[in-house]
Amino acid sequence: MLIAFLKWCFIPLLNGAATLELDEEKLECYITGRTIYWKDVVEISEDSSRYSSWIKFEMVDGSDDLTVPTKWIEGSNTSIYNKMQEYFARTL
């Protein structure tokens, strides 16, 4: 498990690889390998605990909420959340 974490998360982090990419159509999280399309999202909220922070997406189809960890992403959780809200608002 540790080797997988080092290979897929920590080494790319040290090399400055992109972990999150936003555009007009979608969000791509390279940490989790997940793509979330704005048209499939009902609501976005931010949350954190003592050791972690993430942004939660409530989906249109009623499936389980999706989360994107933000602990290893450069920038504050709030600034990342606000940028996501901007892209999401354009799809409404």
VENZI-V434032 format. One record per pair of residues at least 4 apart in sequence whose ideal C-beta (glycine too) atoms are under 7 Angstrom apart, sorted by the first residue. I is the first residue (numbers start at 0). J is the second residue. Records with the same first field share a line. If there is no record, write none. Layout:
I->J / J
This chain:
0->4
1->5
2->6
3->7
4->8 / 9
5->9 / 10
6->10
8->12 / 30 / 71
9->13
10->14
11->16
12->71
17->29
18->29 / 30 / 71 / 72
19->28 / 72
20->27
21->26 / 82 / 83 / 86
23->86 / 89
24->36 / 37
25->34 / 35 / 36 / 37
26->35 / 83
27->34
28->33 / 67
30->68 / 71
31->67
33->65
35->39 / 40 / 56 / 65
37->86 / 87 / 90
38->90
39->58 / 59
40->56 / 58 / 59 / 87
41->57 / 58 / 59
42->57
43->54 / 56 / 83 / 84 / 87
44->55
45->54 / 76 / 77 / 80
46->53 / 55
47->51 / 52 / 76
51->68 / 70
52->69 / 70 / 76
53->66 / 67 / 68 / 69
54->66 / 67 / 69 / 79 / 80 / 83
55->64 / 66
56->64 / 65
57->64
58->62 / 64 / 65
69->76 / 79
72->79
74->78 / 79
75->79
76->80
77->81
78->82
79->83
80->84
81->85
82->86
83->87
84->88
